[in-house]
Amino acid sequence: MYDAFTLANGLRVIAEPINHFRSVSVGLWIGAGSMTEKPSENGLSHFLEHMFFKGTGKRGARQIAEAMDEIGGQINAFTSKECTCYYAKVMDEHLPIAMDVLCDILLNASLDEGEMEKERGVILEEIAMVEDTPEDIVHDLLCEAALHGNPLSQPILGKSQAISAYTREDLAAYRAAHYRPDNIVLAVAGRYDAQKLRQLAEEHLGGWQAAAPCAGLERTNCFTPGIRRKVKDIEQVHLCIGFPGLPTGHADMYPLSIFNNYFGGGMSSRLFQRIREESGMAYTVYSYPSAYPGCGIYTLYAGTSPQHAEKVLSMLREEVRRVLDGGLNMEEFVKAREQLKGGYILGLESASSHMSSIGRGELLLRRVQSEDEVIEKINTVTPEDVLRVAKSLLDHPNAASLVGRDVDKIPESALLWR
């Protein structure tokens, strides 16, 4: 059961009562991420997220932190490709304070130029930290290769040169275009009083008005079979192979998730057992699906030594071919399906996870599914569904990315399999 309503200004509220909890999580979900940025705006969603904690007309940065510390609460935020979320978790009696603080930073962030210069340095260090983490770089490069020409290919953090040049006016203009009541969801989960929640939403957010909406970005080139390489003098070669995936909300996401558990989603998966346990060719090897509005990527990753890189690529290719030709048996299917159900249920054992689930669902899909609905849909998946979806994605030209020593010497034929 959910409490759902829309304010007169278009802001949507979705809430899930969990009365055996003594906590409540509240999040403000904004439809602004790297996929909503023009190339000249890349990194502004994340920059704004940082700046919202640097002070308002009512509170300075320290007062924002102290307001939550004084009640034993937690406050934070994150930016993704699809959205930005500002969230807090508090004891149920402190929901009014959490709402006051979150709505204050949402509506009244001052974007002080002095604080902006400090935070610019923090973000540049964050970008530099990614450069020191080749496993992060290789996944960003895969997005560039597989989604070339699509805003989804852009990095969430932006590029150093652009971050160094952005002005307060750039941040303010981006906020005005995307931080609008009709582009925001307020999500709440835990113990709360429904009537008081409605009153808080009206009090803090009901009077907010915005200018006319901005035009959406055109998203073309949903998947491109390309290659990106970055030569880096490190001990391992990090490599990704990418296939077309499924968009957010696609009905076949459940068969794909079951397939992924079987193929590369855990320690008993086919990729892990073959490439690490049986061959000792890689310390880390896994696969995962990424779903975005309009498209997705299915990724295989391995970290290995430079001398084993081509062999590992060949083994990945062999495993893809084996599963396409041979499928999976009933025992493997049941194990992967139960793993998916268990992971889903165990991942919802906090108010924060419930809030994230309903907030993201309402923002991106305008719908929320109950636990029972999700479990029922997983249970209706058949082995034939799993193989059908696997073939529809893996039997397709792929993209690839590599980071490490001598990756420029690996032939294209080892990377692009069709």
FIBANU-236901 format. One record per residue (C-alpha): residue number from 1; x, y, z. Coordinates in steps of 0.02 Angstrom, whole numbers, plus 32768, in hexadecimal, padded with zeros to 4 digits. Example, Ala and Ser with C-alpha at 12.3 -4.5 7.8 and 13.67 -1.06 7.14 Angstrom:
residues 2
+-----+------+-------+------+
| num | east | north |   up |
+-----+------+-------+------+
|   1 | 8267 |  7F1F | 8186 |
|   2 | 82AC |  7FCB | 8165 |
+-----+------+-------+------+
This chain:
residues 418
+-----+------+-------+------+
| num | east | north |   up |
+-----+------+-------+------+
|   1 | 8000 |  8000 | 8000 |
|   2 | 8040 |  80AC | 7FD2 |
|   3 | 800A |  815E | 7FF5 |
|   4 | 8017 |  81BE | 7F52 |
|   5 | 7FDF |  826C | 7F21 |
|   6 | 8014 |  82FD | 7EB3 |
|   7 | 8022 |  83B1 | 7EEC |
|   8 | 7FCE |  843A | 7E86 |
|   9 | 8077 |  846B | 7E3C |
|  10 | 8093 |  83BC | 7DF5 |
|  11 | 810C |  8379 | 7E79 |
|  12 | 80E7 |  82C1 | 7E9B |
|  13 | 80EA |  8271 | 7F47 |
|  14 | 80F7 |  81B5 | 7F62 |
|  15 | 8102 |  8169 | 8010 |
|  16 | 8106 |  80B9 | 8058 |
|  17 | 80D3 |  809E | 810D |
|  18 | 813F |  8020 | 816B |
|  19 | 80FB |  8031 | 821A |
|  20 | 816A |  7FB0 | 8270 |
|  21 | 81FF |  8023 | 824D |
|  22 | 8229 |  80B3 | 82C3 |
|  23 | 8282 |  810F | 8237 |
|  24 | 824C |  8169 | 8199 |
|  25 | 82AD |  818E | 80FA |
|  26 | 8282 |  8220 | 808C |
|  27 | 82CC |  8249 | 7FE2 |
|  28 | 82B7 |  82D0 | 7F60 |
|  29 | 82D1 |  8283 | 7EB3 |
|  30 | 82F8 |  82FA | 7E25 |
|  31 | 82F6 |  82CA | 7D6E |
|  32 | 83A1 |  8316 | 7D51 |
|  33 | 843E |  82AF | 7D31 |
|  34 | 84C6 |  82A0 | 7CAE |
|  35 | 8446 |  8262 | 7C2E |
|  36 | 83E7 |  8307 | 7C3A |
|  37 | 8483 |  8370 | 7C1B |
|  38 | 84B8 |  83BC | 7B76 |
|  39 | 8571 |  83A0 | 7B50 |
|  40 | 8591 |  8453 | 7B89 |
|  41 | 853B |  842A | 7C2F |
|  42 | 858D |  8383 | 7C58 |
|  43 | 85B0 |  8376 | 7D12 |
|  44 | 8535 |  83FF | 7D48 |
|  45 | 84BA |  8385 | 7D98 |
|  46 | 8543 |  8342 | 7E09 |
|  47 | 858C |  83F0 | 7E2A |
|  48 | 84E0 |  842D | 7E61 |
|  49 | 84CD |  8399 | 7ED6 |
|  50 | 856D |  83CD | 7F2F |
|  51 | 853A |  8484 | 7F36 |
|  52 | 8491 |  8462 | 7F86 |
|  53 | 84EA |  8432 | 8028 |
|  54 | 8554 |  84D0 | 802D |
|  55 | 84D1 |  8544 | 8074 |
|  56 | 8428 |  8599 | 8062 |
|  57 | 83E4 |  8640 | 809B |
|  58 | 83AF |  85E8 | 813C |
|  59 | 8441 |  8573 | 815F |
|  60 | 84FA |  856B | 813A |
|  61 | 8551 |  84C9 | 810B |
|  62 | 8579 |  84A3 | 81C1 |
|  63 | 84C6 |  84C7 | 81F9 |
|  64 | 8483 |  844E | 8177 |
|  65 | 84F1 |  83C4 | 81BE |
|  66 | 84CD |  83F3 | 8273 |
|  67 | 8410 |  83F5 | 8257 |
|  68 | 8418 |  833B | 8231 |
|  69 | 84A0 |  830D | 82AE |
|  70 | 8439 |  835B | 833B |
|  71 | 83AC |  82DF | 831C |
|  72 | 841B |  8249 | 82F6 |
|  73 | 83E9 |  824B | 823F |
|  74 | 8445 |  8231 | 819C |
|  75 | 8442 |  829F | 8102 |
|  76 | 8497 |  8285 | 805A |
|  77 | 847E |  8288 | 7F9E |
|  78 | 84B7 |  8234 | 7EFE |
|  79 | 84B4 |  8257 | 7E44 |
|  80 | 849C |  81D2 | 7DBF |
|  81 | 8487 |  81D4 | 7D04 |
|  82 | 83CA |  81E0 | 7D15 |
|  83 | 83AB |  8246 | 7DB2 |
|  84 | 83E7 |  829F | 7E4F |
|  85 | 83A7 |  8270 | 7EFB |
|  86 | 83B4 |  82CF | 7FA0 |
|  87 | 8382 |  8262 | 8033 |
|  88 | 837C |  8256 | 80F0 |
|  89 | 8359 |  81CD | 816E |
|  90 | 831B |  81FA | 821C |
|  91 | 82B4 |  81B8 | 82AC |
|  92 | 81FC |  81C6 | 8280 |
|  93 | 81DC |  8258 | 82F7 |
|  94 | 825E |  82C0 | 829B |
|  95 | 8210 |  82B7 | 81ED |
|  96 | 81DD |  8371 | 81F6 |
|  97 | 8294 |  83A2 | 8212 |
|  98 | 82D1 |  8333 | 8184 |
|  99 | 824F |  837E | 810F |
| 100 | 827E |  842F | 8143 |
| 101 | 8337 |  8414 | 8123 |
| 102 | 8323 |  83B6 | 807E |
| 103 | 82A5 |  8433 | 8039 |
| 104 | 8310 |  84C5 | 8072 |
| 105 | 83A7 |  848A | 800F |
| 106 | 8338 |  845E | 7F7A |
| 107 | 82E2 |  8506 | 7F6F |
| 108 | 835D |  857F | 7FBD |
| 109 | 840F |  8547 | 7F97 |
| 110 | 8471 |  85EA | 7F86 |
| 111 | 84F6 |  85A9 | 7F0C |
| 112 | 8574 |  861B | 7F60 |
| 113 | 8608 |  863F | 7EED |
| 114 | 8688 |  862A | 7F78 |
| 115 | 8642 |  8580 | 7FA6 |
| 116 | 8639 |  8555 | 7EED |
| 117 | 86F5 |  856E | 7EDB |
| 118 | 8716 |  84FA | 7F6E |
| 119 | 86A0 |  8476 | 7F2C |
| 120 | 86E9 |  8483 | 7E7E |
| 121 | 878D |  8447 | 7EC9 |
| 122 | 8735 |  83B8 | 7F22 |
| 123 | 86E5 |  837D | 7E7F |
| 124 | 8788 |  838A | 7E20 |
| 125 | 87D6 |  831A | 7EA4 |
| 126 | 8744 |  82A2 | 7E90 |
| 127 | 8764 |  829A | 7DD5 |
| 128 | 881D |  827E | 7DF6 |
| 129 | 87F0 |  81F1 | 7E6D |
| 130 | 8790 |  819A | 7DE1 |
| 131 | 882A |  81AB | 7D74 |
| 132 | 8887 |  814A | 7DFA |
| 133 | 8803 |  80C1 | 7DF6 |
| 134 | 8812 |  8065 | 7D4F |
| 135 | 877C |  7FF6 | 7D72 |
| 136 | 8712 |  8095 | 7D75 |
| 137 | 8762 |  80DC | 7CDA |
| 138 | 8743 |  8041 | 7C71 |
| 139 | 8688 |  8046 | 7C94 |
| 140 | 867E |  80FE | 7C66 |
| 141 | 86DC |  80D7 | 7BC6 |
| 142 | 8661 |  804C | 7B9C |
| 143 | 85D1 |  80C9 | 7BA8 |
| 144 | 8630 |  813A | 7B30 |
| 145 | 8648 |  80AA | 7AB6 |
| 146 | 859B |  805B | 7AC3 |
| 147 | 8532 |  80FB | 7AD0 |
| 148 | 8593 |  8170 | 7A60 |
| 149 | 852A |  8208 | 7A33 |
| 150 | 84AF |  81EA | 7AC1 |
| 151 | 84B2 |  8259 | 7B5E |
| 152 | 84BC |  81B8 | 7BC4 |
| 153 | 8570 |  81A5 | 7B86 |
| 154 | 85A6 |  823A | 7BEE |
| 155 | 85FD |  8221 | 7C97 |
| 156 | 8599 |  8252 | 7D30 |
| 157 | 8628 |  82B9 | 7D79 |
| 158 | 864B |  8317 | 7CD8 |
| 159 | 86F7 |  8340 | 7C93 |
| 160 | 877A |  83A4 | 7CF1 |
| 161 | 8787 |  842E | 7C6F |
| 162 | 86CC |  844F | 7C73 |
| 163 | 86C0 |  8448 | 7D31 |
| 164 | 874D |  84C7 | 7D3C |
| 165 | 86EF |  8541 | 7CCC |
| 166 | 863B |  853A | 7D0C |
| 167 | 85F6 |  85DA | 7D5A |
| 168 | 856E |  85FA | 7DDA |
| 169 | 84FF |  862F | 7D49 |
| 170 | 8516 |  8584 | 7CF9 |
| 171 | 84DE |  852D | 7D98 |
| 172 | 844A |  85A3 | 7DB0 |
| 173 | 840E |  858E | 7CFD |
| 174 | 8418 |  84D0 | 7D07 |
| 175 | 83BB |  84D0 | 7DAD |
| 176 | 8331 |  853E | 7D65 |
| 177 | 831C |  84CB | 7CD0 |
| 178 | 8315 |  8425 | 7D2C |
| 179 | 82EC |  8443 | 7DE3 |
| 180 | 8232 |  8458 | 7DCA |
| 181 | 819F |  8412 | 7E2C |
| 182 | 8160 |  83B0 | 7D95 |
| 183 | 820B |  835C | 7D88 |
| 184 | 8217 |  8328 | 7E3F |
| 185 | 81D7 |  829A | 7EAC |
| 186 | 81D0 |  829D | 7F69 |
| 187 | 81E2 |  81EA | 7FA8 |
| 188 | 81C8 |  81B3 | 805D |
| 189 | 81D2 |  8107 | 80AE |
| 190 | 81C8 |  80D0 | 8162 |
| 191 | 815B |  8109 | 81F2 |
| 192 | 80FB |  81AA | 81D2 |
| 193 | 804E |  81F5 | 81E4 |
| 194 | 7FFE |  8206 | 8138 |
| 195 | 7F9E |  82A4 | 8160 |
| 196 | 8036 |  82FA | 81AB |
| 197 | 809F |  82C6 | 8115 |
| 198 | 8023 |  8318 | 809F |
| 199 | 8027 |  83B6 | 810B |
| 200 | 80E6 |  83B9 | 8108 |
| 201 | 80EA |  83A2 | 804C |
| 202 | 806E |  842F | 8030 |
| 203 | 80C6 |  84A1 | 80AD |
| 204 | 8175 |  848C | 8067 |
| 205 | 8158 |  8468 | 7FAE |
| 206 | 80A5 |  8497 | 7F82 |
| 207 | 80C9 |  854F | 7F5F |
| 208 | 815C |  852E | 7EEC |
| 209 | 8143 |  8569 | 7E3A |
| 210 | 81BA |  855D | 7DA6 |
| 211 | 81CB |  85A5 | 7CF8 |
| 212 | 819B |  8548 | 7C59 |
| 213 | 81F1 |  849C | 7C46 |
| 214 | 828D |  848D | 7BDD |
| 215 | 8292 |  8422 | 7B40 |
| 216 | 82D0 |  8370 | 7B58 |
| 217 | 8370 |  8333 | 7B08 |
| 218 | 836A |  82C2 | 7A70 |
| 219 | 83AE |  8215 | 7A98 |
| 220 | 83F1 |  81BE | 79FF |
| 221 | 846B |  812F | 79E3 |
| 222 | 8428 |  80BB | 7A67 |
| 223 | 84B7 |  8041 | 7A4B |
| 224 | 8555 |  8050 | 79E3 |
| 225 | 85D6 |  7FC3 | 79CE |
| 226 | 8674 |  8027 | 79F0 |
| 227 | 8718 |  801A | 7A4F |
| 228 | 876A |  808E | 7ACF |
| 229 | 8819 |  8071 | 7B12 |
| 230 | 8881 |  80CB | 7B94 |
| 231 | 8938 |  809D | 7BA5 |
| 232 | 896B |  80A6 | 7C5B |
| 233 | 8A08 |  8063 | 7CAE |
| 234 | 89B5 |  7FF3 | 7D2F |
| 235 | 89C5 |  7F3D | 7D60 |
| 236 | 891E |  7EFF | 7D1D |
| 237 | 88BB |  7F11 | 7C7F |
| 238 | 8805 |  7F3E | 7CA1 |
| 239 | 878F |  7F11 | 7C14 |
| 240 | 86D6 |  7F1C | 7BF0 |
| 241 | 866C |  7ED0 | 7B68 |
| 242 | 85C3 |  7F21 | 7B50 |
| 243 | 8525 |  7EE5 | 7AFA |
| 244 | 847E |  7F3C | 7AE2 |
| 245 | 8418 |  7F35 | 7B81 |
| 246 | 8364 |  7F5C | 7BB1 |
| 247 | 8318 |  8005 | 7BDB |
| 248 | 82D5 |  8030 | 7C87 |
| 249 | 822E |  7FDD | 7CA6 |
| 250 | 823A |  7F5C | 7C1B |
| 251 | 81D6 |  7EBE | 7C3F |
| 252 | 826A |  7E50 | 7C11 |
| 253 | 82D7 |  7E98 | 7C9C |
| 254 | 82A8 |  7E04 | 7D0C |
| 255 | 82E2 |  7D7E | 7C90 |
| 256 | 8380 |  7DE5 | 7C72 |
| 257 | 83A2 |  7DF2 | 7D2D |
| 258 | 838D |  7D36 | 7D42 |
| 259 | 8402 |  7D19 | 7CB0 |
| 260 | 8482 |  7D8F | 7CFA |
| 261 | 8483 |  7D34 | 7DA1 |
| 262 | 84A7 |  7C93 | 7D44 |
| 263 | 8526 |  7CDC | 7CCB |
| 264 | 8590 |  7D56 | 7D2E |
| 265 | 8534 |  7D98 | 7DC5 |
| 266 | 858A |  7D3B | 7E52 |
| 267 | 8610 |  7CC3 | 7E8C |
| 268 | 85B2 |  7C2A | 7E4C |
| 269 | 8592 |  7C7A | 7DA2 |
| 270 | 85D5 |  7C33 | 7D01 |
| 271 | 8652 |  7CBF | 7CE1 |
| 272 | 8699 |  7CBC | 7D91 |
| 273 | 86AA |  7BFF | 7D96 |
| 274 | 86F9 |  7BF0 | 7CE9 |
| 275 | 876D |  7C87 | 7CE5 |
| 276 | 87A0 |  7C97 | 7D9B |
| 277 | 8786 |  7BF1 | 7DF1 |
| 278 | 87B1 |  7B76 | 7D65 |
| 279 | 8830 |  7BDD | 7D02 |
| 280 | 8875 |  7C5A | 7D81 |
| 281 | 887B |  7CDC | 7CF6 |
| 282 | 8828 |  7D6B | 7D55 |
| 283 | 880E |  7DA1 | 7E09 |
| 284 | 876D |  7DFE | 7DE1 |
| 285 | 86EF |  7DCF | 7D5B |
| 286 | 8635 |  7DF5 | 7D57 |
| 287 | 85A3 |  7E32 | 7CED |
| 288 | 8512 |  7EA8 | 7D0C |
| 289 | 8482 |  7EFE | 7CB2 |
| 290 | 846E |  7FBD | 7CB2 |
| 291 | 83C1 |  8001 | 7C88 |
| 292 | 83A2 |  80B6 | 7C57 |
| 293 | 830C |  8112 | 7C0F |
| 294 | 8304 |  80DB | 7B5A |
| 295 | 8396 |  8061 | 7B56 |
| 296 | 8410 |  7FF7 | 7BB9 |
| 297 | 84B6 |  7F9B | 7BBA |
| 298 | 84E3 |  7EEB | 7BEC |
| 299 | 8598 |  7EE9 | 7C28 |
| 300 | 861C |  7E64 | 7C41 |
| 301 | 86B5 |  7E9A | 7CA7 |
| 302 | 875B |  7E49 | 7CD1 |
| 303 | 87FC |  7E84 | 7D20 |
| 304 | 8894 |  7E1F | 7CEB |
| 305 | 894E |  7E2A | 7CC7 |
| 306 | 8989 |  7E75 | 7C22 |
| 307 | 89CB |  7DCD | 7BE7 |
| 308 | 8923 |  7D79 | 7C05 |
| 309 | 88B2 |  7E02 | 7BBE |
| 310 | 8897 |  7DB5 | 7B12 |
| 311 | 887B |  7D09 | 7B5D |
| 312 | 87F8 |  7D4D | 7BD5 |
| 313 | 87A1 |  7DA6 | 7B46 |
| 314 | 879E |  7D01 | 7AE7 |
| 315 | 8756 |  7CA6 | 7B7F |
| 316 | 86CE |  7D2A | 7B95 |
| 317 | 86A1 |  7D13 | 7ADF |
| 318 | 869D |  7C56 | 7AF2 |
| 319 | 8629 |  7C61 | 7B89 |
| 320 | 85B1 |  7CD2 | 7B2B |
| 321 | 85AE |  7C57 | 7A9B |
| 322 | 8596 |  7BC2 | 7B10 |
| 323 | 84FE |  7C0D | 7B65 |
| 324 | 84B0 |  7C42 | 7AC0 |
| 325 | 84C7 |  7B94 | 7A78 |
| 326 | 84A4 |  7B2C | 7B13 |
| 327 | 8434 |  7B95 | 7B81 |
| 328 | 8421 |  7B6A | 7C3A |
| 329 | 83D3 |  7AD5 | 7C8E |
| 330 | 8342 |  7AD8 | 7D09 |
| 331 | 83B1 |  7AC9 | 7DA3 |
| 332 | 8419 |  7B5F | 7D6C |
| 333 | 837C |  7BC1 | 7D43 |
| 334 | 8329 |  7BA1 | 7DEC |
| 335 | 83C8 |  7BD0 | 7E4B |
| 336 | 83DA |  7C73 | 7DEA |
| 337 | 8321 |  7C9D | 7E01 |
| 338 | 8326 |  7C7F | 7EBD |
| 339 | 83C5 |  7CE6 | 7EC8 |
| 340 | 836A |  7D77 | 7E74 |
| 341 | 82D5 |  7D6B | 7EEA |
| 342 | 8344 |  7D5F | 7F83 |
| 343 | 83AF |  7DF2 | 7F4E |
| 344 | 8315 |  7E5B | 7F2C |
| 345 | 82C0 |  7E37 | 7FD4 |
| 346 | 835F |  7E46 | 803C |
| 347 | 8385 |  7EEB | 7FE5 |
| 348 | 82E2 |  7F35 | 8028 |
| 349 | 8303 |  7F1C | 80E1 |
| 350 | 8311 |  7FD5 | 810B |
| 351 | 82A6 |  8070 | 80FB |
| 352 | 832C |  80BD | 808C |
| 353 | 8324 |  8030 | 800D |
| 354 | 8266 |  803A | 8006 |
| 355 | 8270 |  80F7 | 7FEE |
| 356 | 82EE |  80E2 | 7F61 |
| 357 | 8285 |  805E | 7F0B |
| 358 | 81E3 |  80C2 | 7F09 |
| 359 | 8239 |  8169 | 7EE6 |
| 360 | 8299 |  812A | 7E50 |
| 361 | 8202 |  80CA | 7E0F |
| 362 | 818E |  815F | 7E1A |
| 363 | 820D |  81D9 | 7DCF |
| 364 | 8246 |  816F | 7D3C |
| 365 | 81AE |  8101 | 7D18 |
| 366 | 811E |  8159 | 7D6E |
| 367 | 80F1 |  80B5 | 7DC0 |
| 368 | 8120 |  8053 | 7E5B |
| 369 | 811A |  7F96 | 7E70 |
| 370 | 80FD |  7F3D | 7F15 |
| 371 | 816F |  7EB1 | 7F50 |
| 372 | 80E8 |  7E32 | 7F2A |
| 373 | 80D5 |  7E72 | 7E78 |
| 374 | 8190 |  7E66 | 7E59 |
| 375 | 819D |  7DB6 | 7EA1 |
| 376 | 8107 |  7D7F | 7E39 |
| 377 | 8158 |  7DC0 | 7D9A |
| 378 | 81FC |  7D68 | 7DC3 |
| 379 | 819E |  7CC6 | 7DE3 |
| 380 | 8149 |  7CCC | 7D38 |
| 381 | 81F1 |  7CCF | 7CDC |
| 382 | 821A |  7C2D | 7C81 |
| 383 | 82C2 |  7BE7 | 7C47 |
| 384 | 8287 |  7C09 | 7B95 |
| 385 | 826E |  7CC1 | 7BC1 |
| 386 | 831F |  7CCB | 7C06 |
| 387 | 836E |  7C7E | 7B6B |
| 388 | 8303 |  7CE9 | 7AF7 |
| 389 | 833C |  7D89 | 7B4B |
| 390 | 83F2 |  7D51 | 7B54 |
| 391 | 83F3 |  7D2C | 7A9A |
| 392 | 839E |  7DCF | 7A6E |
| 393 | 842A |  7E30 | 7AC4 |
| 394 | 84C9 |  7DC9 | 7AB9 |
| 395 | 84B4 |  7D91 | 7A05 |
| 396 | 84D9 |  7E42 | 79CE |
| 397 | 8571 |  7EAE | 79A3 |
| 398 | 85C8 |  7EE5 | 7A43 |
| 399 | 862A |  7F7A | 7A85 |
| 400 | 86CD |  7F70 | 7AEA |
| 401 | 873B |  7FD9 | 7B5C |
| 402 | 87E8 |  7FBA | 7BA5 |
| 403 | 885C |  800E | 7C21 |
| 404 | 890E |  7FD8 | 7C45 |
| 405 | 89BA |  7FB5 | 7BFB |
| 406 | 89C6 |  7F8D | 7B42 |
| 407 | 8909 |  7F8E | 7B29 |
| 408 | 8928 |  7FEA | 7A85 |
| 409 | 897B |  7F4A | 7A45 |
| 410 | 88E4 |  7ED9 | 7A5C |
| 411 | 889A |  7EBB | 79AE |
| 412 | 87EB |  7EF7 | 7986 |
| 413 | 87BA |  7E47 | 7957 |
| 414 | 87D1 |  7E11 | 7A0C |
| 415 | 875C |  7E9C | 7A47 |
| 416 | 86D0 |  7EA9 | 79C7 |
| 417 | 8689 |  7DFC | 79B5 |
| 418 | 8618 |  7E14 | 791C |
+-----+------+-------+------+
